[in-house]
């Protein structure tokens, strides 16, 4: 595998750490993140004034000559698989996929194949220019296996770096559609007593907590108010079902993006998602509000009724504003139609 040399000088007033200085001064077209630069330093790929430096925390002086040896992108160890994909948009740098429920995004011990990454490796082929030194799709965000909807994936290092910055800055527009038990409403006196719940104009429920792994069940997230990671979810009711209303189609949007965030926040509010085996729980629906057929459909819905419906961001290379929408998948459309059906 070949290498290429990147050469430049450190500009005035360098940051106190070498990795930060390189991140600031490396030529823009190289799109090397600070994380990758730190790995290159530790791997002996960086020379300062001809001397190899392996400490990312080392100091560097203004005017120092930098040489970085960057290996050409190598093939991923993950195998390509011919799996059909619904491609919403694609160019040389990014690809937008409408992921079906049931597909894992990235291979893991429990899901070594059949993932979105396997499918993208086959679909993109030689179009992947390399992310982090490997010819692989750059995953900058994920949605759960049983959640459907829109994902943006980087095809180049430049796109990966730019998208990661936008997600870190929480500037990416992400809206989800979900079906939940009950109706989140500012007039519900119960919700006024739930810590972390507030309402904004337009009857928008705001959930503000910390999230961390559950102490006893490591597959779950738990709501905290000290420690953990800050998480904010907003939700508004789109449509209610039943008389009196017992279920709602809601729209949720994320200020932060934590694991299971919408699912755990809606459960914290007492409005768990239909079909969610971890946080939702099954509830008996009133025979006065729903037909037996509708109640049965809700009770056997096989996944969390959650769909990533809108994705908007700035193209990481061209700067163009992009926004995509994906209709509810067939199973959620059927759920909504059953709930709309009259009792008789």
Secondary structure, DSSP 8 states (H G I E B T S, - for coil): --EEEEEEE--SS--SSHHHHHHHHS-GGG---HHHHHHHHHTT-EEETTEE---TT----TT-EEEEEEE--EE-SS--------EEEE-SSEEEEEE-TT--SS-BTTB-SSSHHHHHHHHHGGG--BBTTEES-EE-----TT-EEEEEEESBHHHHHHHHHHHHTT-SEEEEEEEEES---TT-HHHHTSTTEEEETTTEEEEEEEEEE-SS-TTSEEEESSSSEEEEEEEEEEEEETTTT-EEEEEEEESS--TTHHHHHHHHTT--BTT-TTTT------TTTS-HHHHHHHHT--S--EEEEEEEEE-TTT--EEEEE----HHHHHHHHHHHS---
